[in-house]
Amino acid sequence: MTKARLLRLSVVLVSIFMILLIIVYWDNVGTAHFYLHTSFSRPHSSGAIPGITAGEDWEALPDVDEFLAKLLSSSLKQNSSIPRKTEQLLVQGSNKPVVSNLEENVRGYDWSTHNDRNSLDQEKLQIERQRTLREFCANSSFTFPSKERSFDDIPNYELNHLIVDDRHGIIYCYVPKVACTNWKRVMIVLSESLLDQGVPYRNPLDIPREHVHNTSTHLTFNKFWRRYGKFSRHLMKIKLKKYTKFLFVRDPFVRLISAFRSKFELENEEFYRRFAIPMLKLYSNHTNLPTSVSEAFGAGLKVSFSDFIQYLLDPRTEKLAPFNEHWRQVYRLCHPCQIDYDFIGKLETLDEDAAYLLQLLKVDRLLRFPPSYRNRTASSWEDNWFAKIPLAWRQQLYKLYEADFVLFGYPKPENLLKD
């Protein structure tokens, strides 16, 4: 009897030890990796993998989904309860990226602190923004390309703007020209995805710009297929259901002006070769253009705003390749009618929105959003920038970006669309 009891006790102890190992392994490699290495997965047919659809209750999930969801929840709770050195109030230092005077003028950096917050009712503001978005997504009379497709219909390469932080359960869809550099820095600090001399970055502004935009730095949904194969969509849906999802947007026409200024008024070799040379040839009738941007700028050969607008409206542009991310529509980058975002921030209210979001995410003790990025490309500039653009072009451009105006509550620029 004693031997039998000892044997049973040994089995229990070994089982407990194995469970602890599984939990540790889960925390280290994430939900998806664990999914692939356990025997809990039931065989599926070669068709669609069971997933989570909008509005589906957790109780209705298949056994495997329920198991994964519970483990994911417990993993997040454990992560939040583990004390870390990073869980201190991080006060921003005086260090900031060094930028030239020209870049200051074009990008519009402002490193001063802004304590005079507007007393916005953030909760009501978020309710209104989400209500507007959901109403127009559900409105059958308002249509735009790809609106009706499901999440499963979105190709993997269109999910490369969704950055995942498994440590805190956050998904951020970044939109270029909407303070995305600093939000990427925040995501790097939170996920500890980048080390400085073996230690994770604590201060977002310590992270060099070139590392911030390095695609290898971030875990995005687009990488799930390479890592997890046929289980990738299945895992995306679980994370979309459980994690907090946010994005930041701005007035679409102002974003276009900002993109033009930073990519074609600054010497950017990549954008000169990929975009400026074809634009100058097609719309300005230039031939034998210099091969380098410095030579072109020295000779006074620059893309005009009119060239840029012609390029956007030219039907040949999209036939060759999708819009570059800096001027691609937000609805194509972040799929707001397929993904139920928990928070919609705007560049126009960046200071207030960022502070409120970090509180909601319960990470405001870990870091602060970097000093305000005050882009000097303001709405008041639109009249001047579009003054020499023909009315017909402005109207076509609005149709091209109408979904972004409507979905995110930006008023129609009537003054630009009428004589």
C-alpha positions as CSV (number, residue, x, y, z in Angstrom):
1,M,0.0,0.0,0.0
2,T,2.9,2.3,0.9
3,K,4.5,1.8,-2.5
4,A,1.2,2.4,-4.3
5,R,0.7,5.7,-2.4
6,L,4.2,6.7,-3.2
7,L,3.7,5.9,-6.9
8,R,0.5,8.0,-6.9
9,L,2.2,10.9,-5.2
10,S,5.0,10.7,-7.7
11,V,2.6,10.8,-10.6
12,V,0.8,13.9,-9.1
13,L,4.1,15.7,-8.4
14,V,5.4,15.0,-12.0
15,S,2.1,16.2,-13.4
16,I,2.3,19.4,-11.4
17,F,5.9,19.9,-12.5
18,M,4.9,19.4,-16.2
19,I,2.1,21.9,-15.9
20,L,4.5,24.5,-14.4
21,L,6.9,23.8,-17.3
22,I,4.1,24.3,-19.8
23,I,3.1,27.6,-18.2
24,V,6.7,28.9,-18.2
25,Y,7.0,27.8,-21.8
26,W,3.8,29.5,-22.7
27,D,5.0,32.8,-21.2
28,N,8.2,32.6,-23.0
29,V,7.1,31.8,-26.5
30,G,3.5,33.1,-26.6
31,T,0.1,31.7,-27.2
32,A,0.6,30.7,-30.8
33,H,3.8,28.8,-30.4
34,F,2.4,26.8,-27.5
35,Y,-0.6,25.9,-29.7
36,L,1.6,24.2,-32.1
37,H,3.5,22.1,-29.6
38,T,0.7,20.6,-27.5
39,S,-1.5,17.6,-28.0
40,F,-4.7,19.6,-27.4
41,S,-5.1,20.4,-31.0
42,R,-7.8,18.3,-32.6
43,P,-7.4,17.3,-36.2
44,H,-9.2,19.7,-38.6
45,S,-10.3,19.3,-42.1
46,S,-8.4,21.0,-44.9
47,G,-11.0,23.8,-45.0
48,A,-11.2,26.8,-42.8
49,I,-9.8,26.6,-39.3
50,P,-12.4,27.3,-36.6
51,G,-12.0,30.9,-35.3
52,I,-13.7,33.7,-33.6
53,T,-16.2,35.9,-35.3
54,A,-17.5,39.3,-34.3
55,G,-19.9,39.1,-31.3
56,E,-19.2,35.4,-30.6
57,D,-19.3,34.5,-26.9
58,W,-16.3,32.6,-25.5
59,E,-18.7,29.9,-24.2
60,A,-19.6,29.1,-27.8
61,L,-16.0,28.5,-28.9
62,P,-14.7,25.1,-29.8
63,D,-12.8,23.3,-27.1
64,V,-9.4,24.1,-28.5
65,D,-10.3,27.8,-28.9
66,E,-11.6,27.9,-25.4
67,F,-8.5,26.3,-24.0
68,L,-6.3,28.7,-25.9
69,A,-8.3,31.7,-24.9
70,K,-8.2,30.8,-21.2
71,L,-4.5,30.2,-21.3
72,L,-4.0,33.4,-23.1
73,S,-5.9,35.3,-20.4
74,S,-4.0,33.6,-17.6
75,S,-0.7,34.4,-19.4
76,L,-1.6,38.1,-19.6
77,K,-2.6,38.1,-15.9
78,Q,0.7,36.5,-14.9
79,N,2.6,38.9,-17.0
80,S,0.9,41.9,-15.4
81,S,1.5,40.6,-11.9
82,I,5.2,39.8,-12.3
83,P,7.3,42.7,-10.9
84,R,9.7,44.1,-13.4
85,K,12.3,46.8,-13.2
86,T,10.5,48.6,-15.9
87,E,7.4,49.1,-13.7
88,Q,8.7,52.5,-12.4
89,L,7.7,55.9,-13.4
90,L,10.0,56.8,-16.2
91,V,10.7,60.5,-16.5
92,Q,11.8,61.6,-19.9
93,G,15.4,62.8,-20.1
94,S,16.6,65.7,-22.1
95,N,18.0,63.6,-24.8
96,K,16.3,63.7,-28.1
97,P,17.1,62.6,-31.7
98,V,19.4,65.1,-33.4
99,V,17.7,66.6,-36.5
100,S,18.8,69.2,-39.0
101,N,17.2,72.6,-39.2
102,L,15.6,71.6,-42.5
103,E,14.2,68.5,-41.0
104,E,12.9,70.6,-38.1
105,N,11.0,72.8,-40.6
106,V,9.6,70.0,-42.7
107,R,8.8,67.4,-40.1
108,G,7.7,70.0,-37.5
109,Y,9.3,68.7,-34.3
110,D,8.5,70.5,-31.1
111,W,10.3,69.0,-28.1
112,S,8.8,71.4,-25.5
113,T,6.5,70.1,-22.9
114,H,2.8,70.8,-23.1
115,N,1.1,70.7,-19.7
116,D,-1.9,72.8,-20.7
117,R,-4.1,69.9,-21.6
118,N,-7.6,70.6,-22.9
119,S,-10.2,69.3,-20.6
120,L,-11.7,66.9,-23.0
121,D,-14.1,64.2,-21.9
122,Q,-12.1,61.4,-23.3
123,E,-14.6,58.7,-22.6
124,K,-17.4,60.4,-24.4
125,L,-15.0,61.3,-27.2
126,Q,-14.1,57.7,-27.7
127,I,-17.8,56.6,-27.7
128,E,-18.6,59.2,-30.4
129,R,-15.6,58.2,-32.6
130,Q,-16.4,54.5,-32.3
131,R,-20.1,55.1,-32.9
132,T,-19.3,57.1,-36.1
133,L,-17.0,54.4,-37.4
134,R,-19.4,51.5,-36.7
135,E,-22.4,53.3,-38.1
136,F,-20.7,53.9,-41.5
137,C,-19.3,50.4,-41.6
138,A,-22.8,49.1,-41.1
139,N,-24.4,51.6,-43.6
140,S,-25.0,49.7,-46.8
141,S,-25.5,52.9,-48.8
142,F,-21.9,54.0,-48.0
143,T,-19.5,51.9,-50.0
144,F,-15.8,51.8,-50.7
145,P,-13.4,49.1,-52.0
146,S,-12.9,46.1,-49.7
147,K,-15.6,47.3,-47.3
148,E,-17.7,44.1,-47.4
149,R,-14.9,41.6,-47.2
150,S,-14.3,39.6,-44.0
151,F,-11.2,39.5,-41.9
152,D,-10.4,36.1,-43.4
153,D,-10.4,37.7,-46.9
154,I,-7.6,40.1,-46.0
155,P,-4.3,38.9,-47.5
156,N,-1.5,38.5,-45.1
157,Y,0.6,41.2,-46.7
158,E,-2.1,43.7,-45.9
159,L,-1.8,42.9,-42.2
160,N,1.8,44.2,-41.8
161,H,0.7,47.4,-40.0
162,L,-0.7,45.5,-37.0
163,I,2.0,45.4,-34.3
164,V,1.5,43.0,-31.4
165,D,2.7,43.3,-27.8
166,D,2.0,39.9,-26.1
167,R,3.4,41.1,-22.8
168,H,0.6,43.6,-22.3
169,G,-2.0,42.4,-24.7
170,I,-1.9,45.3,-27.1
171,I,-2.3,45.6,-30.9
172,Y,-1.4,48.9,-32.6
173,C,-2.1,49.6,-36.2
174,Y,0.4,52.2,-37.3
175,V,-0.4,54.9,-39.9
176,P,2.6,56.7,-41.3
177,K,2.5,60.5,-40.9
178,V,0.4,60.1,-37.7
179,A,3.0,60.1,-35.0
180,C,3.8,56.5,-35.8
181,T,7.5,56.8,-35.0
182,N,6.9,57.6,-31.4
183,W,4.0,55.1,-31.0
184,K,6.4,52.4,-32.5
185,R,8.9,53.5,-29.9
186,V,6.3,53.0,-27.2
187,M,5.5,49.5,-28.5
188,I,9.2,48.6,-28.4
189,V,9.6,49.7,-24.8
190,L,6.4,47.8,-23.8
191,S,7.3,44.6,-25.6
192,E,11.0,44.8,-24.8
193,S,11.6,43.7,-28.4
194,L,14.9,45.7,-28.7
195,L,17.9,45.7,-26.4
196,D,20.6,48.3,-25.8
197,Q,23.7,46.6,-24.6
198,G,21.7,43.6,-23.5
199,V,19.1,45.7,-21.6
200,P,15.6,46.6,-22.9
201,Y,15.0,50.2,-23.8
202,R,13.2,52.2,-21.0
203,N,13.0,55.6,-22.6
204,P,11.2,55.7,-26.0
205,L,13.3,58.6,-27.2
206,D,16.5,56.7,-26.6
207,I,15.6,54.4,-29.5
208,P,17.3,55.5,-32.7
209,R,14.9,56.3,-35.6
210,E,16.5,53.7,-37.9
211,H,15.8,50.9,-35.4
212,V,12.2,52.1,-34.9
213,H,11.3,51.6,-38.6
214,N,13.3,48.3,-39.0
215,T,10.7,45.7,-39.9
216,S,12.6,43.0,-37.9
217,T,12.0,45.0,-34.7
218,H,8.3,44.4,-34.5
219,L,6.0,41.4,-34.3
220,T,3.3,42.0,-36.9
221,F,0.3,39.9,-38.0
222,N,2.0,39.6,-41.4
223,K,4.8,37.5,-39.7
224,F,2.3,35.1,-38.2
225,W,2.1,33.0,-41.4
226,R,5.8,32.4,-41.5
227,R,5.9,31.5,-37.8
228,Y,2.7,29.6,-37.3
229,G,1.6,28.4,-40.7
230,K,-2.0,27.4,-41.1
231,F,-2.7,28.3,-37.4
232,S,-1.9,32.0,-38.0
233,R,-5.4,33.3,-38.8
234,H,-6.8,31.3,-35.9
235,L,-4.4,32.9,-33.5
236,M,-4.9,36.4,-34.9
237,K,-8.6,36.1,-34.2
238,I,-8.0,35.1,-30.6
239,K,-5.6,38.0,-30.1
240,L,-8.0,40.4,-31.8
241,K,-10.7,39.2,-29.4
242,K,-8.7,39.4,-26.2
243,Y,-6.2,42.2,-26.8
244,T,-6.7,46.0,-26.7
245,K,-6.5,47.4,-30.3
246,F,-5.8,51.0,-31.1
247,L,-4.9,53.3,-34.0
248,F,-4.2,57.0,-34.6
249,V,-5.5,59.0,-37.6
250,R,-5.5,62.5,-39.0
251,D,-7.2,64.7,-41.6
252,P,-6.6,62.8,-44.8
253,F,-5.6,65.9,-47.0
254,V,-3.3,67.2,-44.3
255,R,-1.7,63.7,-44.0
256,L,-1.1,63.9,-47.8
257,I,0.6,67.3,-47.5
258,S,2.7,66.0,-44.7
259,A,3.8,62.9,-46.7
260,F,4.7,65.1,-49.7
261,R,6.8,67.4,-47.5
262,S,8.8,64.7,-45.7
263,K,9.4,62.5,-48.7
264,F,9.9,65.0,-51.6
265,E,11.1,68.2,-49.9
266,L,13.8,66.4,-48.0
267,E,16.7,64.6,-49.8
268,N,15.4,61.0,-49.7
269,E,17.3,58.7,-52.0
270,E,14.9,55.9,-51.9
271,F,11.8,58.0,-52.6
272,Y,13.7,60.0,-55.3
273,R,14.5,56.8,-57.2
274,R,11.3,55.0,-56.7
275,F,8.8,57.8,-57.0
276,A,10.3,61.2,-57.9
277,I,12.0,60.1,-61.1
278,P,8.9,58.5,-62.6
279,M,6.8,61.6,-61.6
280,L,9.2,64.1,-63.1
281,K,9.3,62.1,-66.3
282,L,5.5,61.5,-66.6
283,Y,4.1,64.8,-65.4
284,S,6.9,67.4,-65.8
285,N,8.4,66.0,-69.1
286,H,11.9,65.8,-67.8
287,T,14.4,63.5,-69.4
288,N,18.0,62.4,-68.5
289,L,17.4,63.0,-64.8
290,P,20.3,62.8,-62.3
291,T,20.6,59.4,-60.6
292,S,21.0,60.8,-57.1
293,V,18.7,63.0,-55.2
294,S,21.5,65.4,-54.1
295,E,22.3,66.1,-57.8
296,A,18.6,66.6,-58.6
297,F,18.1,69.0,-55.7
298,G,21.3,70.9,-56.7
299,A,19.9,71.3,-60.2
300,G,16.5,72.5,-58.9
301,L,14.7,69.3,-60.0
302,K,12.0,68.6,-57.4
303,V,8.6,67.0,-57.6
304,S,5.9,69.6,-57.3
305,F,2.7,69.1,-55.2
306,S,0.8,69.1,-58.5
307,D,3.0,66.2,-59.8
308,F,2.2,64.3,-56.6
309,I,-1.5,64.8,-57.0
310,Q,-1.4,63.7,-60.6
311,Y,0.5,60.6,-59.6
312,L,-2.2,59.7,-57.0
313,L,-5.0,60.2,-59.5
314,D,-3.3,58.4,-62.3
315,P,-5.0,55.0,-62.8
316,R,-1.7,53.5,-64.0
317,T,-0.2,54.1,-60.5
318,E,-2.2,51.4,-58.7
319,K,-1.9,49.0,-61.6
320,L,1.8,48.9,-61.1
321,A,1.7,48.6,-57.3
322,P,-0.5,49.5,-54.3
323,F,0.0,53.0,-52.9
324,N,3.0,53.5,-50.7
325,E,2.1,53.3,-47.0
326,H,2.8,57.0,-46.5
327,W,-0.2,57.9,-48.7
328,R,-2.2,54.7,-48.6
329,Q,-5.7,55.2,-47.2
330,V,-6.1,54.3,-43.5
331,Y,-9.0,51.9,-44.3
332,R,-6.6,49.9,-46.4
333,L,-3.8,50.0,-43.8
334,C,-5.9,49.1,-40.7
335,H,-9.2,47.6,-41.9
336,P,-11.5,49.4,-39.5
337,C,-14.6,47.7,-40.7
338,Q,-13.1,44.2,-40.2
339,I,-11.3,45.0,-36.9
340,D,-13.2,46.3,-33.9
341,Y,-10.8,48.9,-32.5
342,D,-11.1,49.7,-28.8
343,F,-9.5,53.2,-29.1
344,I,-9.3,55.7,-32.0
345,G,-6.8,58.5,-31.4
346,K,-6.3,61.6,-33.6
347,L,-3.2,63.6,-34.2
348,E,-5.2,66.8,-33.8
349,T,-5.7,65.8,-30.1
350,L,-2.5,63.8,-29.7
351,D,-1.5,65.0,-26.2
352,E,-4.8,64.3,-24.6
353,D,-5.5,61.0,-26.5
354,A,-2.0,59.6,-25.8
355,A,-2.2,60.3,-22.0
356,Y,-5.7,58.8,-21.8
357,L,-4.8,55.7,-23.8
358,L,-1.7,54.9,-21.7
359,Q,-4.0,55.1,-18.6
360,L,-6.5,52.7,-20.2
361,L,-3.7,50.3,-21.1
362,K,-2.5,50.5,-17.5
363,V,1.1,51.3,-18.6
364,D,1.2,55.0,-17.7
365,R,3.5,54.0,-14.8
366,L,5.9,52.4,-17.2
367,L,6.4,55.3,-19.6
368,R,5.1,58.5,-20.9
369,F,4.4,59.3,-24.5
370,P,7.4,61.2,-25.9
371,P,7.2,65.0,-25.9
372,S,4.6,66.2,-28.3
373,Y,5.1,65.9,-32.0
374,R,3.6,69.1,-33.3
375,N,3.6,68.8,-37.1
376,R,3.4,72.2,-38.6
377,T,1.4,70.9,-41.5
378,A,-1.9,72.3,-40.3
379,S,-5.5,72.2,-41.7
380,S,-5.2,75.9,-42.3
381,W,-2.6,75.2,-44.9
382,E,-4.9,73.3,-47.2
383,D,-6.2,76.3,-49.1
384,N,-2.6,77.4,-50.0
385,W,-1.4,73.9,-50.9
386,F,-4.4,73.2,-53.1
387,A,-4.8,76.7,-54.6
388,K,-3.0,75.7,-57.9
389,I,-4.6,72.2,-58.0
390,P,-7.5,72.1,-60.6
391,L,-11.0,71.8,-59.0
392,A,-11.7,68.5,-60.9
393,W,-8.5,67.0,-59.4
394,R,-9.5,68.1,-55.9
395,Q,-12.9,66.4,-56.3
396,Q,-11.3,63.2,-57.6
397,L,-8.8,63.2,-54.7
398,Y,-11.6,63.6,-52.2
399,K,-13.4,60.6,-53.7
400,L,-10.1,58.6,-53.4
401,Y,-9.9,59.4,-49.7
402,E,-13.6,59.9,-48.9
403,A,-13.8,56.7,-46.7
404,D,-11.1,58.0,-44.4
405,F,-12.9,61.4,-44.0
406,V,-16.2,59.7,-43.3
407,L,-15.2,56.8,-41.1
408,F,-13.1,58.9,-38.8
409,G,-15.4,61.9,-38.6
410,Y,-13.4,64.5,-40.5
411,P,-15.6,67.2,-42.2
412,K,-15.8,67.3,-45.9
413,P,-13.5,70.1,-47.1
414,E,-16.3,72.0,-49.0
415,N,-14.1,75.1,-49.6
416,L,-11.7,72.9,-51.7
417,L,-14.5,71.1,-53.6
418,K,-16.4,74.1,-55.0
419,D,-15.4,77.0,-57.2
